[in-house]
Amino acid sequence: MGKIFTTFEAKLDAQSKVVFTEEGYMIVPATLTRTGVFDYPERNRKELRPPDEVFDKASMDSMAGKSVTLFHPSEMVNPKNVRDLEIGQVIGPAQKSGDFLTAPMIIKDKDTIDFLQNARVRKEDVKVSCGYWSEDDPTPGDFNGEKYDVIQRRIRYNHVAIGVNNPRAGGSARLALDNKNNKGGSKMKLNLKAVKFDGYIDLPAVSIETEKADEITAALTARTDALDAAIVKMQATIGEQKAKLDAAQAKLDAGAEKEKALEKTIGELKDINGAHVKAMVATRKSLDETAEAAGVKIDNLDVKAAQVAIIEKTFDGKKMDGKSDDYIAAMYDSAVETINARKNADNLRRTGGEPNKSPEPEKTRQEQYDEIHNGKKK
């Protein structure tokens, strides 16, 4: 079975700062934030983000892997809401670039990717804003001629929001959607490696370099559609295989139940004083008596064959070929009733037509003597 994807390395080169992964995800560099004095009118104060805090290693390291969201969420991203809020992640180490903090991010949500592609075509800026925690140092001062009321210490990042209108870091905090400060004229590259999966997928490699975003989008759409069709095909095959496995399992289960029943029967047969054996003996005895009354030999026949022989004898050769067990059982009961009726009729004939009348017993010598001498018989 072949590999679906091979190793992919995103390279942000001078020709294009935006690249796409084999899956169609978008990798784009971003200027995330900066040092300086930020205005917080809702708090009625200005806060300083000093260089030693913004570029502190622990603070910069906290940016890696953080969620990218579309606009600022109403709460910080956490395990309970990340599935609903996250559209991508910050994937590279954050780096110092002059007064700014930069890092690449990967965008995975299709609608957001389409939105960013359209922004590239329209030469529009897409601004970003960081969500983070910090500790207040209430020491006022002056930074590069601008007064502040509070210093932000121990800055730790939670998420990066894109699509905000007025980020506190200013217009420079934005995605680098091209290599000319969003003035247009940049080329985009898309390199997709061949995708092979035995029996299901066989897609060639794709390499595109263009200024037209719709060409990139069309290529990604074609690749996605092909993969979707392959997934549907695989799911259908998996469904068929599962059905076969379920059928096989059902047969195994049925066999196991039959085996349990057989083991139980064997156990009952081994117990010669058990109810099962006694019932079998009683059944065979009744069968033998009925066969004798019907004039049938059943010495070497099993129960069913013996019943059939009795039925055919009783009802003048009536054939039971192809009849169900229930039918044979019902006919046997009828044969028993017929045989018993014939036996009763024979008894009536032997007793002169009076049912259940026994022959008059022979008189004793004393009874004969008494009858003569008492004048009862002359």
VOFIGU-959318 format. One record per residue (C-alpha): x, y, z; residue number from 1; residue in one letter. Coordinates in Angstrom, 1 decimal. Layout:
# residues N
<kolgu <X Y Z> NUM "A">,
...
# end
This chain:
# residues 378
<kolgu <0.0 0.0 0.0> 1 "M">,
<kolgu <1.4 3.3 -1.0> 2 "G">,
<kolgu <2.0 6.5 1.1> 3 "K">,
<kolgu <-0.7 9.2 0.8> 4 "I">,
<kolgu <1.6 12.1 1.5> 5 "F">,
<kolgu <5.4 12.6 1.4> 6 "T">,
<kolgu <7.5 15.0 3.5> 7 "T">,
<kolgu <6.7 18.6 2.8> 8 "F">,
<kolgu <8.9 21.6 3.8> 9 "E">,
<kolgu <7.5 25.1 3.6> 10 "A">,
<kolgu <10.1 27.6 2.2> 11 "K">,
<kolgu <9.4 31.3 2.5> 12 "L">,
<kolgu <11.7 32.6 -0.3> 13 "D">,
<kolgu <12.2 36.0 -1.9> 14 "A">,
<kolgu <9.8 35.2 -4.8> 15 "Q">,
<kolgu <6.8 34.3 -2.7> 16 "S">,
<kolgu <6.1 34.6 1.0> 17 "K">,
<kolgu <2.9 32.5 0.7> 18 "V">,
<kolgu <3.0 28.7 0.1> 19 "V">,
<kolgu <0.5 25.9 0.2> 20 "F">,
<kolgu <0.9 22.4 1.6> 21 "T">,
<kolgu <0.0 19.3 -0.1> 22 "E">,
<kolgu <-3.4 19.3 1.7> 23 "E">,
<kolgu <-4.1 22.8 0.5> 24 "G">,
<kolgu <-3.4 24.6 3.8> 25 "Y">,
<kolgu <-2.0 28.1 3.4> 26 "M">,
<kolgu <1.2 29.1 5.1> 27 "I">,
<kolgu <1.7 32.9 5.4> 28 "V">,
<kolgu <4.2 35.0 7.3> 29 "P">,
<kolgu <2.8 37.7 9.6> 30 "A">,
<kolgu <3.9 40.7 11.5> 31 "T">,
<kolgu <2.2 40.0 14.8> 32 "L">,
<kolgu <3.0 42.9 17.2> 33 "T">,
<kolgu <5.6 45.5 18.2> 34 "R">,
<kolgu <7.2 47.3 21.0> 35 "T">,
<kolgu <6.0 50.8 22.1> 36 "G">,
<kolgu <3.1 52.5 23.8> 37 "V">,
<kolgu <-0.4 51.1 23.2> 38 "F">,
<kolgu <-3.6 53.0 23.8> 39 "D">,
<kolgu <-6.3 51.4 26.0> 40 "Y">,
<kolgu <-9.2 53.9 26.0> 41 "P">,
<kolgu <-11.5 51.4 27.7> 42 "E">,
<kolgu <-9.1 51.4 30.7> 43 "R">,
<kolgu <-8.4 55.1 30.3> 44 "N">,
<kolgu <-4.7 54.6 30.2> 45 "R">,
<kolgu <-1.7 53.9 28.0> 46 "K">,
<kolgu <0.5 50.8 28.4> 47 "E">,
<kolgu <4.1 50.3 27.4> 48 "L">,
<kolgu <5.3 47.1 25.8> 49 "R">,
<kolgu <9.1 47.4 26.4> 50 "P">,
<kolgu <11.6 45.7 24.1> 51 "P">,
<kolgu <13.0 43.6 27.0> 52 "D">,
<kolgu <9.5 42.1 27.6> 53 "E">,
<kolgu <8.3 41.8 24.0> 54 "V">,
<kolgu <11.6 40.0 22.9> 55 "F">,
<kolgu <12.0 38.0 26.1> 56 "D">,
<kolgu <12.7 34.4 25.1> 57 "K">,
<kolgu <9.9 32.9 27.3> 58 "A">,
<kolgu <7.4 35.4 25.9> 59 "S">,
<kolgu <8.4 34.8 22.3> 60 "M">,
<kolgu <8.4 31.0 22.8> 61 "D">,
<kolgu <4.8 31.2 24.1> 62 "S">,
<kolgu <3.7 32.3 20.6> 63 "M">,
<kolgu <4.6 28.9 19.0> 64 "A">,
<kolgu <1.7 26.7 18.3> 65 "G">,
<kolgu <-0.9 29.2 19.4> 66 "K">,
<kolgu <-4.4 29.2 17.8> 67 "S">,
<kolgu <-5.2 31.6 14.9> 68 "V">,
<kolgu <-8.8 32.9 15.0> 69 "T">,
<kolgu <-11.0 34.9 12.7> 70 "L">,
<kolgu <-11.5 38.1 14.7> 71 "F">,
<kolgu <-11.0 38.2 18.5> 72 "H">,
<kolgu <-13.1 35.6 20.4> 73 "P">,
<kolgu <-15.2 36.7 23.4> 74 "S">,
<kolgu <-12.9 34.6 25.6> 75 "E">,
<kolgu <-9.4 33.2 25.5> 76 "M">,
<kolgu <-9.0 30.0 23.5> 77 "V">,
<kolgu <-9.0 26.9 25.6> 78 "N">,
<kolgu <-9.6 23.1 25.2> 79 "P">,
<kolgu <-13.4 23.6 25.5> 80 "K">,
<kolgu <-13.8 26.1 22.6> 81 "N">,
<kolgu <-10.7 25.5 20.4> 82 "V">,
<kolgu <-12.6 23.3 18.0> 83 "R">,
<kolgu <-15.1 26.1 17.3> 84 "D">,
<kolgu <-12.6 29.0 17.2> 85 "L">,
<kolgu <-9.3 27.8 15.7> 86 "E">,
<kolgu <-8.8 28.2 12.0> 87 "I">,
<kolgu <-5.0 27.7 12.0> 88 "G">,
<kolgu <-1.9 27.9 14.2> 89 "Q">,
<kolgu <1.3 29.9 14.5> 90 "V">,
<kolgu <3.9 27.3 13.3> 91 "I">,
<kolgu <7.3 28.9 13.4> 92 "G">,
<kolgu <9.4 30.4 16.2> 93 "P">,
<kolgu <8.6 34.0 16.8> 94 "A">,
<kolgu <11.4 36.3 15.6> 95 "Q">,
<kolgu <12.6 39.8 16.3> 96 "K">,
<kolgu <12.5 42.1 13.2> 97 "S">,
<kolgu <13.4 45.6 14.3> 98 "G">,
<kolgu <10.7 46.7 16.7> 99 "D">,
<kolgu <8.4 44.0 15.5> 100 "F">,
<kolgu <7.6 40.4 16.4> 101 "L">,
<kolgu <7.1 38.1 13.4> 102 "T">,
<kolgu <6.2 34.4 12.8> 103 "A">,
<kolgu <4.6 32.3 10.0> 104 "P">,
<kolgu <1.2 30.8 10.5> 105 "M">,
<kolgu <-0.7 28.0 8.8> 106 "I">,
<kolgu <-4.4 28.6 7.9> 107 "I">,
<kolgu <-6.4 25.3 7.6> 108 "K">,
<kolgu <-10.0 26.6 7.3> 109 "D">,
<kolgu <-11.2 26.6 3.7> 110 "K">,
<kolgu <-13.4 29.7 4.0> 111 "D">,
<kolgu <-10.6 31.6 5.6> 112 "T">,
<kolgu <-8.2 30.5 2.8> 113 "I">,
<kolgu <-10.7 31.7 0.2> 114 "D">,
<kolgu <-11.0 35.0 2.1> 115 "F">,
<kolgu <-7.3 35.5 2.1> 116 "L">,
<kolgu <-6.9 34.6 -1.6> 117 "Q">,
<kolgu <-9.5 37.2 -2.5> 118 "N">,
<kolgu <-7.7 39.8 -0.4> 119 "A">,
<kolgu <-4.5 39.0 -2.3> 120 "R">,
<kolgu <-6.4 39.6 -5.6> 121 "V">,
<kolgu <-7.9 42.8 -4.3> 122 "R">,
<kolgu <-4.5 43.9 -2.9> 123 "K">,
<kolgu <-6.1 44.4 0.5> 124 "E">,
<kolgu <-4.4 44.3 3.9> 125 "D">,
<kolgu <-5.5 41.7 6.4> 126 "V">,
<kolgu <-4.5 42.9 9.8> 127 "K">,
<kolgu <-3.8 40.9 12.9> 128 "V">,
<kolgu <-4.0 41.4 16.7> 129 "S">,
<kolgu <-2.6 39.3 19.5> 130 "C">,
<kolgu <-4.6 38.0 22.5> 131 "G">,
<kolgu <-2.4 37.6 25.5> 132 "Y">,
<kolgu <-2.0 37.8 29.3> 133 "W">,
<kolgu <0.4 40.2 31.0> 134 "S">,
<kolgu <1.2 41.5 34.5> 135 "E">,
<kolgu <0.8 45.2 35.2> 136 "D">,
<kolgu <3.7 47.2 36.5> 137 "D">,
<kolgu <2.0 50.5 37.6> 138 "P">,
<kolgu <5.1 52.6 37.0> 139 "T">,
<kolgu <4.4 55.6 34.7> 140 "P">,
<kolgu <7.1 57.0 32.4> 141 "G">,
<kolgu <8.1 58.2 29.0> 142 "D">,
<kolgu <9.1 56.0 26.0> 143 "F">,
<kolgu <10.5 57.7 22.9> 144 "N">,
<kolgu <8.7 60.9 23.8> 145 "G">,
<kolgu <5.3 59.2 24.5> 146 "E">,
<kolgu <4.0 59.0 28.0> 147 "K">,
<kolgu <2.5 55.8 29.5> 148 "Y">,
<kolgu <0.8 54.8 32.7> 149 "D">,
<kolgu <1.5 51.1 33.0> 150 "V">,
<kolgu <4.3 48.7 31.9> 151 "I">,
<kolgu <3.3 45.2 30.6> 152 "Q">,
<kolgu <5.4 42.5 32.2> 153 "R">,
<kolgu <5.6 38.7 31.6> 154 "R">,
<kolgu <3.7 38.7 28.3> 155 "I">,
<kolgu <2.3 35.3 27.4> 156 "R">,
<kolgu <0.3 34.7 24.2> 157 "Y">,
<kolgu <-3.0 32.9 23.8> 158 "N">,
<kolgu <-4.0 33.5 20.2> 159 "H">,
<kolgu <-3.6 35.6 17.1> 160 "V">,
<kolgu <-6.7 37.1 15.6> 161 "A">,
<kolgu <-6.9 38.0 11.9> 162 "I">,
<kolgu <-9.3 40.3 10.1> 163 "G">,
<kolgu <-9.4 42.9 12.9> 164 "V">,
<kolgu <-10.0 46.5 11.8> 165 "N">,
<kolgu <-7.8 48.5 14.1> 166 "N">,
<kolgu <-5.2 46.5 15.9> 167 "P">,
<kolgu <-3.5 48.2 18.8> 168 "R">,
<kolgu <-0.1 47.5 17.2> 169 "A">,
<kolgu <-1.1 49.6 14.2> 170 "G">,
<kolgu <-1.3 48.9 10.4> 171 "G">,
<kolgu <2.0 47.2 10.3> 172 "S">,
<kolgu <0.6 44.2 12.3> 173 "A">,
<kolgu <-0.7 42.3 9.3> 174 "R">,
<kolgu <-0.3 39.2 7.1> 175 "L">,
<kolgu <2.4 39.3 4.5> 176 "A">,
<kolgu <0.2 38.2 1.6> 177 "L">,
<kolgu <2.8 39.2 -1.1> 178 "D">,
<kolgu <6.4 40.3 -1.2> 179 "N">,
<kolgu <5.8 44.0 -2.1> 180 "K">,
<kolgu <4.1 45.4 1.0> 181 "N">,
<kolgu <0.7 44.4 -0.5> 182 "N">,
<kolgu <1.1 46.6 -3.5> 183 "K">,
<kolgu <0.6 43.8 -5.9> 184 "G">,
<kolgu <2.8 42.3 -8.6> 185 "G">,
<kolgu <3.9 39.2 -6.6> 186 "S">,
<kolgu <3.9 35.6 -7.8> 187 "K">,
<kolgu <2.4 32.7 -6.0> 188 "M">,
<kolgu <3.7 29.2 -6.1> 189 "K">,
<kolgu <1.9 26.0 -5.5> 190 "L">,
<kolgu <3.8 22.7 -5.3> 191 "N">,
<kolgu <1.8 19.6 -4.7> 192 "L">,
<kolgu <3.5 16.2 -4.7> 193 "K">,
<kolgu <2.1 13.1 -6.3> 194 "A">,
<kolgu <-0.4 11.3 -4.2> 195 "V">,
<kolgu <-0.7 7.5 -4.5> 196 "K">,
<kolgu <-2.8 5.1 -2.6> 197 "F">,
<kolgu <-3.1 1.6 -4.2> 198 "D">,
<kolgu <-6.4 1.1 -5.9> 199 "G">,
<kolgu <-7.9 4.4 -4.9> 200 "Y">,
<kolgu <-5.8 7.5 -5.6> 201 "I">,
<kolgu <-3.2 8.2 -8.3> 202 "D">,
<kolgu <-2.8 12.0 -8.6> 203 "L">,
<kolgu <0.2 13.5 -10.4> 204 "P">,
<kolgu <2.4 16.2 -8.9> 205 "A">,
<kolgu <1.3 19.8 -9.5> 206 "V">,
<kolgu <3.6 22.8 -9.8> 207 "S">,
<kolgu <2.1 26.3 -10.5> 208 "I">,
<kolgu <3.7 29.7 -10.4> 209 "E">,
<kolgu <1.3 32.5 -11.2> 210 "T">,
<kolgu <0.0 35.9 -10.2> 211 "E">,
<kolgu <-3.6 34.8 -10.5> 212 "K">,
<kolgu <-5.1 33.5 -7.3> 213 "A">,
<kolgu <-7.9 31.8 -9.1> 214 "D">,
<kolgu <-5.5 29.5 -10.8> 215 "E">,
<kolgu <-4.1 28.4 -7.4> 216 "I">,
<kolgu <-7.7 28.0 -6.1> 217 "T">,
<kolgu <-8.7 26.0 -9.1> 218 "A">,
<kolgu <-5.8 23.6 -8.7> 219 "A">,
<kolgu <-6.4 23.2 -5.0> 220 "L">,
<kolgu <-10.1 22.6 -5.6> 221 "T">,
<kolgu <-9.4 19.9 -8.2> 222 "A">,
<kolgu <-7.0 18.2 -5.8> 223 "R">,
<kolgu <-9.5 18.4 -3.0> 224 "T">,
<kolgu <-12.4 17.0 -5.2> 225 "D">,
<kolgu <-10.2 14.1 -6.3> 226 "A">,
<kolgu <-9.3 13.3 -2.7> 227 "L">,
<kolgu <-13.0 13.6 -1.6> 228 "D">,
<kolgu <-14.0 11.1 -4.4> 229 "A">,
<kolgu <-11.3 8.7 -3.3> 230 "A">,
<kolgu <-12.4 8.9 0.3> 231 "I">,
<kolgu <-16.0 8.1 -0.7> 232 "V">,
<kolgu <-14.7 5.1 -2.7> 233 "K">,
<kolgu <-12.7 3.9 0.3> 234 "M">,
<kolgu <-15.6 4.3 2.6> 235 "Q">,
<kolgu <-17.8 2.3 0.3> 236 "A">,
<kolgu <-15.3 -0.5 0.2> 237 "T">,
<kolgu <-14.9 -0.4 4.0> 238 "I">,
<kolgu <-18.7 -0.6 4.3> 239 "G">,
<kolgu <-18.8 -3.7 2.1> 240 "E">,
<kolgu <-15.9 -5.3 4.0> 241 "Q">,
<kolgu <-17.6 -4.5 7.3> 242 "K">,
<kolgu <-20.8 -6.1 6.1> 243 "A">,
<kolgu <-18.9 -9.3 5.2> 244 "K">,
<kolgu <-17.2 -9.3 8.5> 245 "L">,
<kolgu <-20.5 -8.9 10.3> 246 "D">,
<kolgu <-22.0 -11.8 8.3> 247 "A">,
<kolgu <-19.0 -14.0 9.1> 248 "A">,
<kolgu <-19.2 -13.0 12.8> 249 "Q">,
<kolgu <-22.9 -13.9 12.8> 250 "A">,
<kolgu <-22.1 -17.3 11.5> 251 "K">,
<kolgu <-19.4 -17.8 14.1> 252 "L">,
<kolgu <-21.8 -16.7 16.9> 253 "D">,
<kolgu <-24.4 -19.1 15.6> 254 "A">,
<kolgu <-21.9 -21.9 15.5> 255 "G">,
<kolgu <-20.9 -21.1 19.0> 256 "A">,
<kolgu <-24.5 -21.2 20.2> 257 "E">,
<kolgu <-25.0 -24.6 18.5> 258 "K">,
<kolgu <-21.8 -25.9 20.1> 259 "E">,
<kolgu <-23.1 -24.8 23.5> 260 "K">,
<kolgu <-26.4 -26.5 22.9> 261 "A">,
<kolgu <-24.7 -29.7 21.7> 262 "L">,
<kolgu <-22.4 -29.6 24.8> 263 "E">,
<kolgu <-25.5 -29.3 27.0> 264 "K">,
<kolgu <-27.3 -32.2 25.2> 265 "T">,
<kolgu <-24.2 -34.4 25.6> 266 "I">,
<kolgu <-24.1 -33.5 29.3> 267 "G">,
<kolgu <-27.7 -34.4 29.7> 268 "E">,
<kolgu <-27.2 -37.7 27.8> 269 "L">,
<kolgu <-24.3 -38.6 30.1> 270 "K">,
<kolgu <-26.6 -38.4 33.1> 271 "D">,
<kolgu <-28.6 -41.6 32.9> 272 "I">,
<kolgu <-30.8 -40.6 35.8> 273 "N">,
<kolgu <-31.5 -37.2 34.4> 274 "G">,
<kolgu <-34.8 -35.9 33.2> 275 "A">,
<kolgu <-33.6 -35.7 29.6> 276 "H">,
<kolgu <-32.6 -39.4 29.4> 277 "V">,
<kolgu <-35.8 -40.4 31.2> 278 "K">,
<kolgu <-37.9 -38.4 28.7> 279 "A">,
<kolgu <-36.1 -40.1 25.8> 280 "M">,
<kolgu <-36.7 -43.5 27.3> 281 "V">,
<kolgu <-40.4 -42.7 27.8> 282 "A">,
<kolgu <-40.7 -41.4 24.3> 283 "T">,
<kolgu <-39.0 -44.5 22.8> 284 "R">,
<kolgu <-41.2 -46.8 24.9> 285 "K">,
<kolgu <-44.4 -45.0 23.7> 286 "S">,
<kolgu <-43.1 -45.2 20.2> 287 "L">,
<kolgu <-42.4 -48.9 20.4> 288 "D">,
<kolgu <-45.8 -49.6 21.8> 289 "E">,
<kolgu <-47.5 -47.6 19.1> 290 "T">,
<kolgu <-45.5 -49.3 16.4> 291 "A">,
<kolgu <-46.4 -52.7 17.8> 292 "E">,
<kolgu <-50.0 -51.8 17.8> 293 "A">,
<kolgu <-49.7 -50.6 14.2> 294 "A">,
<kolgu <-47.7 -53.7 13.1> 295 "G">,
<kolgu <-44.6 -51.8 12.2> 296 "V">,
<kolgu <-40.9 -52.7 12.8> 297 "K">,
<kolgu <-38.9 -49.7 14.0> 298 "I">,
<kolgu <-35.9 -51.4 15.6> 299 "D">,
<kolgu <-33.2 -49.6 13.6> 300 "N">,
<kolgu <-35.1 -46.3 12.9> 301 "L">,
<kolgu <-34.7 -43.0 14.7> 302 "D">,
<kolgu <-37.7 -41.2 16.2> 303 "V">,
<kolgu <-38.6 -39.2 13.1> 304 "K">,
<kolgu <-38.2 -42.2 10.7> 305 "A">,
<kolgu <-40.2 -44.4 13.1> 306 "A">,
<kolgu <-43.0 -41.8 13.2> 307 "Q">,
<kolgu <-43.1 -41.7 9.4> 308 "V">,
<kolgu <-43.3 -45.5 9.2> 309 "A">,
<kolgu <-46.2 -45.6 11.6> 310 "I">,
<kolgu <-48.0 -42.8 9.7> 311 "I">,
<kolgu <-47.6 -44.5 6.3> 312 "E">,
<kolgu <-48.8 -47.8 7.8> 313 "K">,
<kolgu <-51.8 -46.3 9.6> 314 "T">,
<kolgu <-52.9 -44.2 6.7> 315 "F">,
<kolgu <-52.5 -46.7 3.9> 316 "D">,
<kolgu <-49.1 -45.6 2.6> 317 "G">,
<kolgu <-49.5 -41.9 2.9> 318 "K">,
<kolgu <-46.1 -40.4 1.9> 319 "K">,
<kolgu <-44.3 -37.9 4.1> 320 "M">,
<kolgu <-41.5 -36.9 1.6> 321 "D">,
<kolgu <-40.7 -33.2 1.8> 322 "G">,
<kolgu <-43.0 -32.6 4.8> 323 "K">,
<kolgu <-41.9 -30.4 7.6> 324 "S">,
<kolgu <-41.1 -31.6 11.1> 325 "D">,
<kolgu <-44.2 -29.9 12.5> 326 "D">,
<kolgu <-46.4 -31.6 9.8> 327 "Y">,
<kolgu <-45.0 -35.0 10.6> 328 "I">,
<kolgu <-45.5 -34.4 14.3> 329 "A">,
<kolgu <-49.1 -33.5 13.8> 330 "A">,
<kolgu <-49.8 -36.5 11.5> 331 "M">,
<kolgu <-48.1 -38.8 14.0> 332 "Y">,
<kolgu <-50.5 -37.5 16.8> 333 "D">,
<kolgu <-53.4 -38.3 14.4> 334 "S">,
<kolgu <-52.0 -41.8 13.7> 335 "A">,
<kolgu <-51.8 -42.5 17.5> 336 "V">,
<kolgu <-55.4 -41.4 17.9> 337 "E">,
<kolgu <-56.4 -43.7 15.0> 338 "T">,
<kolgu <-54.5 -46.6 16.4> 339 "I">,
<kolgu <-56.1 -46.2 19.8> 340 "N">,
<kolgu <-59.6 -45.9 18.2> 341 "A">,
<kolgu <-59.0 -49.2 16.4> 342 "R">,
<kolgu <-57.8 -50.9 19.6> 343 "K">,
<kolgu <-61.0 -49.7 21.4> 344 "N">,
<kolgu <-63.1 -51.0 18.5> 345 "A">,
<kolgu <-61.4 -54.4 18.7> 346 "D">,
<kolgu <-62.2 -54.5 22.5> 347 "N">,
<kolgu <-65.9 -53.8 21.7> 348 "L">,
<kolgu <-66.1 -56.7 19.3> 349 "R">,
<kolgu <-64.5 -59.1 21.7> 350 "R">,
<kolgu <-66.9 -58.2 24.5> 351 "T">,
<kolgu <-70.0 -58.4 22.4> 352 "G">,
<kolgu <-70.4 -54.8 21.7> 353 "G">,
<kolgu <-70.4 -53.7 25.3> 354 "E">,
<kolgu <-67.5 -51.4 26.1> 355 "P">,
<kolgu <-65.2 -52.3 29.0> 356 "N">,
<kolgu <-67.3 -55.5 29.7> 357 "K">,
<kolgu <-65.2 -58.4 31.1> 358 "S">,
<kolgu <-66.1 -62.1 30.4> 359 "P">,
<kolgu <-68.2 -63.7 33.2> 360 "E">,
<kolgu <-65.8 -65.7 35.4> 361 "P">,
<kolgu <-66.3 -69.5 35.7> 362 "E">,
<kolgu <-68.2 -70.5 38.8> 363 "K">,
<kolgu <-66.5 -72.5 41.5> 364 "T">,
<kolgu <-67.6 -76.0 42.6> 365 "R">,
<kolgu <-69.1 -74.6 45.8> 366 "Q">,
<kolgu <-71.1 -72.1 43.8> 367 "E">,
<kolgu <-72.4 -74.9 41.6> 368 "Q">,
<kolgu <-73.3 -77.1 44.6> 369 "Y">,
<kolgu <-75.2 -74.2 46.3> 370 "D">,
<kolgu <-77.1 -73.4 43.2> 371 "E">,
<kolgu <-78.3 -77.0 42.8> 372 "I">,
<kolgu <-79.2 -77.8 46.4> 373 "H">,
<kolgu <-80.9 -74.5 47.1> 374 "N">,
<kolgu <-83.3 -75.1 44.3> 375 "G">,
<kolgu <-81.9 -72.4 42.1> 376 "K">,
<kolgu <-81.2 -74.9 39.3> 377 "K">,
<kolgu <-82.9 -78.1 38.5> 378 "K">,
# end
